[in-house]
Amino acid sequence: MKKLIVDKKNDNKKLNTFILSSFPNLKSNTLYKALRQKDIRINNIRVNNNQIVHFGDEIKIYIKDELLLGNSTNIDLNIIYEDDNIIVINKPEGISVVDNDNKSQTLTTLLNSKYEYILPCHRIDRNTKGLVLFAKNELAYKILSNKFKNKEIEKHYLAIVYGIPAKNHDILEAYLFKDSKKSLVYISDKFKKGYSKIITEYTLLKKDNKSNISYLDVNLHTGKTHQIRAHLAHIGHPIIGDGKYGKNDINKKFGKKNQELYSYSLKFNFSTDSNILNYLNRKVIELKIDKIYSEIDSAI
């Protein structure tokens, strides 16, 4: 939070004019968004319009410093695909797509400083790497949100797990309970009160008998919090590096502190009209899996 006091020179000026002149690196669209969300206070009263300010008014601005001050970041925005309506970023580990605490630097805030309109259409965990799809206008966001809801966009993950599964392909069914206070989920093979059904499909892509690890393509039929990590751990094949659902001795063996999980493929399988996004139908955007293999192999 930053605080400003209106001086005589800015008496009777518009609020936006005063703030933008005080913070020259602040984007106007970021300021308008803060106003809509009532993140600006005049004399401790939340405001949502560009009103007149007066000499002596106290202005409190609840905008992240990197947006307000234009702070630089060392996060590389690795753009995999971009057009007039969407952008797909290869997210590194260690940064969230969004963050509700309004304090942390996120992939969305980084993009927000570069684009007039940007919203994520889905999320992946902070330490999960790979593709995240963003909409660059309101119509595209509405269309893509609906497509995800109707399962017309297929997401595939690459998970590096400990052990070799008995089956090369399987569709796993179980039940998941989310404990929000502990930020953990629990898996049960049988239905229990408060648990939701989950379906996780995997295909064995590659195995290394010497290291006792497997590379799995994972396709979620349901999208619950930590579903892949918890479900694979539940069947005895934890993701290497997963500190929450994996095993510490295994993680130490391979020298991994974060889960080896990648969002590596997005497939647009539209079955209904998609308006301005019809051109995306049947398009596949993906990372080169052989490159991921080589990076992992060299690190393990």
C-alpha positions as CSV (number, residue, x, y, z in Angstrom):
1,M,0.0,0.0,0.0
2,K,1.2,3.5,-0.9
3,K,-0.2,6.7,0.7
4,L,-0.4,10.1,-1.0
5,I,-1.5,13.5,0.4
6,V,-3.0,15.9,-2.1
7,D,-1.0,19.1,-2.3
8,K,-2.2,22.6,-3.3
9,K,-1.0,22.1,-6.9
10,N,-3.3,19.1,-7.3
11,D,-6.4,20.6,-5.6
12,N,-9.5,20.0,-7.6
13,K,-7.7,17.6,-10.0
14,K,-9.2,14.3,-11.1
15,L,-8.1,11.3,-9.0
16,N,-6.7,9.4,-11.9
17,T,-4.7,12.4,-13.1
18,F,-3.2,12.9,-9.6
19,I,-2.2,9.2,-9.2
20,L,-0.8,8.8,-12.7
21,S,1.3,11.9,-12.3
22,S,2.6,10.6,-9.0
23,F,3.5,7.1,-10.4
24,P,4.6,7.6,-14.1
25,N,5.2,3.9,-14.6
26,L,1.7,2.9,-13.6
27,K,-0.4,1.7,-16.5
28,S,-3.8,3.4,-16.8
29,N,-5.7,0.1,-17.3
30,T,-4.2,-1.2,-14.0
31,L,-5.4,2.0,-12.2
32,Y,-8.9,1.6,-13.7
33,K,-9.0,-2.1,-12.6
34,A,-8.0,-1.0,-9.0
35,L,-10.9,1.5,-9.0
36,R,-13.4,-1.1,-10.2
37,Q,-12.3,-3.4,-7.4
38,K,-12.4,-0.5,-4.9
39,D,-8.7,-0.9,-4.1
40,I,-8.2,2.9,-3.7
41,R,-9.4,4.9,-0.7
42,I,-9.9,8.6,-0.2
43,N,-9.8,9.5,3.5
44,N,-10.3,5.8,4.3
45,I,-13.4,5.6,2.1
46,R,-13.3,3.1,-0.8
47,V,-14.0,4.7,-4.1
48,N,-14.7,3.2,-7.6
49,N,-14.9,6.3,-9.8
50,N,-12.6,9.0,-11.1
51,Q,-13.8,11.8,-8.7
52,I,-12.3,15.1,-7.8
53,V,-9.6,15.2,-5.1
54,H,-9.0,18.2,-2.8
55,F,-6.1,19.7,-0.9
56,G,-5.2,17.7,2.2
57,D,-7.1,14.5,1.0
58,E,-5.3,11.3,2.0
59,I,-5.1,8.7,-0.9
60,K,-4.3,5.1,-0.1
61,I,-3.5,2.9,-3.1
62,Y,-3.6,-0.9,-2.8
63,I,-1.8,-1.8,-6.0
64,K,1.3,-4.1,-6.0
65,D,4.6,-2.3,-6.1
66,E,5.7,-4.0,-9.3
67,L,2.7,-2.5,-11.0
68,L,2.6,0.8,-9.2
69,L,6.4,1.5,-9.5
70,G,7.1,-0.5,-12.6
71,N,9.7,-2.7,-10.9
72,S,11.6,-5.0,-13.2
73,T,11.4,-8.8,-12.8
74,N,13.8,-11.6,-13.8
75,I,10.9,-13.9,-14.7
76,D,11.2,-14.9,-18.4
77,L,7.9,-14.7,-20.2
78,N,8.4,-17.6,-22.5
79,I,5.7,-17.1,-25.1
80,I,4.9,-20.4,-27.0
81,Y,2.0,-19.0,-29.0
82,E,0.2,-15.7,-29.5
83,D,-2.4,-14.1,-31.7
84,D,-5.0,-11.3,-31.4
85,N,-7.1,-13.2,-29.0
86,I,-4.9,-15.6,-26.9
87,I,-1.4,-16.0,-25.6
88,V,0.1,-19.3,-24.2
89,I,3.0,-19.0,-21.8
90,N,5.4,-21.7,-20.7
91,K,5.3,-21.0,-17.0
92,P,8.5,-21.8,-14.9
93,E,8.3,-23.3,-11.5
94,G,8.1,-21.0,-8.5
95,I,5.5,-18.5,-9.7
96,S,1.7,-18.7,-9.3
97,V,-0.7,-18.0,-12.2
98,V,-2.8,-15.9,-9.8
99,D,-2.5,-15.2,-6.1
100,N,-5.5,-14.1,-4.0
101,D,-3.4,-12.6,-1.2
102,N,-2.6,-9.6,-3.5
103,K,1.0,-9.6,-2.3
104,S,3.0,-11.9,-4.5
105,Q,4.3,-11.4,-8.0
106,T,2.3,-13.7,-10.4
107,L,2.3,-14.6,-14.0
108,T,-1.0,-12.7,-14.4
109,T,0.4,-9.4,-12.9
110,L,3.5,-9.7,-15.1
111,L,1.3,-9.9,-18.2
112,N,-1.1,-7.3,-16.9
113,S,1.7,-4.7,-17.1
114,K,2.2,-5.5,-20.8
115,Y,-1.4,-6.1,-22.1
116,E,-4.5,-3.9,-21.8
117,Y,-6.6,-6.9,-21.1
118,I,-5.3,-10.3,-19.9
119,L,-7.0,-13.1,-17.9
120,P,-5.9,-16.7,-17.3
121,C,-8.4,-19.3,-18.6
122,H,-7.1,-22.0,-16.2
123,R,-4.5,-22.5,-13.5
124,I,-1.6,-24.8,-12.7
125,D,0.2,-25.1,-9.3
126,R,2.9,-22.7,-8.4
127,N,5.6,-25.4,-8.8
128,T,4.1,-27.1,-11.8
129,K,5.8,-26.1,-15.0
130,G,4.3,-25.6,-18.5
131,L,1.6,-24.2,-20.6
132,V,-1.0,-21.6,-19.3
133,L,-3.6,-20.2,-21.7
134,F,-4.6,-16.5,-21.3
135,A,-7.4,-14.5,-23.1
136,K,-6.5,-11.1,-24.5
137,N,-10.1,-9.8,-24.6
138,E,-13.4,-10.3,-22.8
139,L,-15.1,-12.3,-25.5
140,A,-12.2,-14.7,-25.9
141,Y,-12.2,-15.2,-22.1
142,K,-16.0,-16.0,-22.0
143,I,-15.6,-18.5,-24.9
144,L,-12.6,-20.3,-23.5
145,S,-14.0,-20.4,-20.0
146,N,-17.1,-22.1,-21.5
147,K,-14.9,-24.5,-23.5
148,F,-13.0,-25.6,-20.5
149,K,-16.2,-26.1,-18.6
150,N,-17.6,-28.3,-21.4
151,K,-14.3,-30.2,-21.7
152,E,-13.7,-28.9,-25.3
153,I,-10.1,-28.1,-24.5
154,E,-8.0,-31.1,-23.6
155,K,-5.0,-30.6,-21.3
156,H,-2.2,-33.1,-21.1
157,Y,0.4,-33.3,-18.4
158,L,3.8,-35.1,-18.2
159,A,4.4,-36.6,-14.8
160,I,7.7,-38.2,-13.8
161,V,6.9,-40.8,-11.2
162,Y,8.7,-43.3,-9.0
163,G,8.2,-46.9,-10.0
164,I,6.9,-48.7,-13.1
165,P,3.1,-49.0,-13.3
166,A,1.7,-52.5,-13.9
167,K,-0.5,-51.2,-16.8
168,N,0.7,-49.2,-19.7
169,H,-2.6,-47.4,-19.7
170,D,-5.3,-47.0,-17.1
171,I,-8.3,-44.8,-16.2
172,L,-8.2,-44.4,-12.4
173,E,-11.3,-43.6,-10.4
174,A,-11.3,-42.5,-6.7
175,Y,-12.7,-39.9,-4.4
176,L,-11.0,-36.7,-3.2
177,F,-11.5,-34.5,-0.2
178,K,-10.0,-31.0,0.0
179,D,-8.8,-29.7,3.4
180,S,-8.5,-26.0,2.7
181,K,-7.1,-25.2,6.2
182,K,-4.2,-27.6,5.7
183,S,-3.9,-26.9,1.9
184,L,-4.0,-30.7,1.4
185,V,-6.2,-33.2,-0.4
186,Y,-7.0,-36.8,0.6
187,I,-7.8,-39.7,-1.7
188,S,-10.2,-42.6,-0.9
189,D,-11.1,-45.6,-3.1
190,K,-14.6,-45.6,-1.6
191,F,-17.0,-42.7,-1.4
192,K,-17.1,-40.8,1.9
193,K,-19.1,-37.8,3.0
194,G,-17.5,-34.6,1.7
195,Y,-15.5,-36.4,-1.0
196,S,-15.9,-35.8,-4.7
197,K,-15.3,-38.3,-7.5
198,I,-12.2,-37.9,-9.6
199,I,-11.1,-39.6,-12.8
200,T,-7.4,-39.6,-13.8
201,E,-6.2,-41.2,-17.1
202,Y,-2.6,-42.0,-17.7
203,T,-0.5,-43.6,-20.5
204,L,3.1,-44.8,-20.0
205,L,5.3,-42.9,-22.5
206,K,8.7,-44.1,-21.3
207,K,10.3,-46.0,-18.5
208,D,13.8,-46.3,-17.0
209,N,14.1,-49.6,-15.2
210,K,17.6,-48.7,-13.9
211,S,16.4,-45.6,-12.1
212,N,12.9,-47.1,-11.5
213,I,11.1,-44.1,-12.9
214,S,8.3,-43.7,-15.4
215,Y,7.2,-40.9,-17.7
216,L,3.4,-40.7,-17.8
217,D,1.1,-38.7,-20.0
218,V,-1.8,-37.7,-17.8
219,N,-5.3,-36.5,-18.9
220,L,-7.7,-35.2,-16.3
221,H,-11.3,-36.2,-16.7
222,T,-12.1,-34.1,-13.6
223,G,-10.1,-31.1,-12.4
224,K,-9.7,-31.0,-8.7
225,T,-7.0,-29.4,-6.6
226,H,-3.7,-31.4,-6.6
227,Q,-5.6,-34.3,-8.3
228,I,-2.7,-35.6,-10.4
229,R,-0.2,-35.4,-7.5
230,A,-2.4,-37.0,-4.9
231,H,-3.9,-39.6,-7.2
232,L,-0.6,-40.9,-8.5
233,A,0.8,-41.0,-5.0
234,H,-2.3,-42.9,-3.9
235,I,-1.6,-45.7,-6.3
236,G,2.0,-46.0,-5.2
237,H,3.7,-43.9,-7.9
238,P,4.4,-40.4,-6.4
239,I,5.7,-37.7,-8.6
240,I,9.5,-37.2,-8.1
241,G,10.2,-34.0,-6.1
242,D,6.7,-33.6,-4.7
243,G,7.2,-32.5,-1.1
244,K,3.5,-32.7,-0.3
245,Y,2.3,-36.1,-1.6
246,G,5.7,-37.7,-2.4
247,K,8.3,-39.4,-0.3
248,N,11.3,-37.4,1.1
249,D,13.8,-40.2,0.7
250,I,12.9,-40.6,-3.0
251,N,13.1,-36.8,-3.5
252,K,16.5,-36.7,-1.8
253,K,17.7,-39.6,-3.9
254,F,17.0,-37.7,-7.1
255,G,17.9,-34.3,-5.7
256,K,14.5,-32.8,-6.5
257,K,12.7,-30.2,-4.3
258,N,9.7,-29.5,-6.6
259,Q,7.4,-31.9,-8.4
260,E,8.4,-33.0,-11.9
261,L,5.1,-32.2,-13.4
262,Y,4.6,-30.4,-16.7
263,S,1.5,-29.0,-18.5
264,Y,2.8,-29.8,-21.9
265,S,-0.1,-30.0,-24.3
266,L,-3.4,-28.1,-25.1
267,K,-5.8,-29.5,-27.7
268,F,-8.7,-27.5,-28.9
269,N,-11.6,-29.9,-29.7
270,F,-14.5,-27.5,-30.2
271,S,-17.8,-29.3,-30.8
272,T,-19.9,-26.1,-30.8
273,D,-19.5,-22.8,-32.5
274,S,-16.7,-20.7,-31.1
275,N,-17.3,-17.3,-32.6
276,I,-14.1,-15.4,-33.0
277,L,-12.1,-18.5,-31.9
278,N,-13.3,-21.0,-34.5
279,Y,-9.9,-20.9,-36.2
280,L,-8.4,-22.6,-33.1
281,N,-10.5,-25.8,-33.6
282,R,-8.3,-28.9,-33.9
283,K,-5.2,-26.8,-33.1
284,V,-2.6,-28.4,-30.8
285,I,-0.2,-26.2,-28.8
286,E,2.5,-28.2,-27.0
287,L,6.0,-28.3,-25.7
288,K,8.6,-30.5,-27.3
289,I,8.4,-33.6,-25.1
290,D,11.8,-34.9,-26.3
291,K,13.4,-31.7,-25.0
292,I,11.7,-32.2,-21.6
293,Y,13.0,-35.8,-21.5
294,S,16.6,-34.7,-22.2
295,E,16.4,-31.9,-19.5
296,I,15.1,-34.4,-16.9
297,D,17.5,-37.1,-17.9
298,S,20.5,-34.8,-17.5
299,A,19.3,-33.7,-14.1
300,I,18.5,-37.1,-12.6
